[in-house]
Each structure stands twice: as C-alpha cells, then as structure tokens.
Amino acid sequence: MVYDSSCFSVSPSPYFHEPLRDYSLSFARDKQAGTRLLISHYISHAIIQVKTHFNLSNIVSFPEYHIGPEEIPNMVGSMGI
C-alpha cells in the first residue's frame, strides 16, 4: 500500500489535539481500555474527515464487530517485495 498525499490531503480538526493530550495524560495505556480510548479518538476523527471529504452522512464504526485473525505471509515487508 502506498499513500499518495497529493490525492487525499486532510488536516485534523481544531479540537483534535487537546482531547488527545488529555486522554494521554489521564488514562494508562498498559490496559486495553486506555489503548482503546486513544484508538477510538483517532478513528472518530478519521470518520469525520471522510464524511466531510466525500460528503457522506452514513458512515459509522462498529467497535464490537468481530473480525478474525488474518494470516500474513512471512514475505510481507521483506526486501524482496
């Protein structure tokens, strides 16, 4: 996967960094709950950006949707690819 910033350029919302700082200073990340809170912060802002950029209104995240583990071949990320 290659990210081409010329195709999709976004900036975080003005209110993105302050709550992220508060979460980082308030919740431990050694347990799943603290880590999930930070991940949710990023995902929620990504969804807002997608809605705005593509003029969509019906995108949501399903945090409890089960996705099984995916087997990744050893060659992914190696110098040969």
Secondary structure, DSSP 8 states (H G I E B T S, - for coil): ----TTT------TTSHHHHHHHHHHS-SSSHHHHHHHHHHHHHHHHHHHHHHHT-S-----TT---------TTTTSTT-
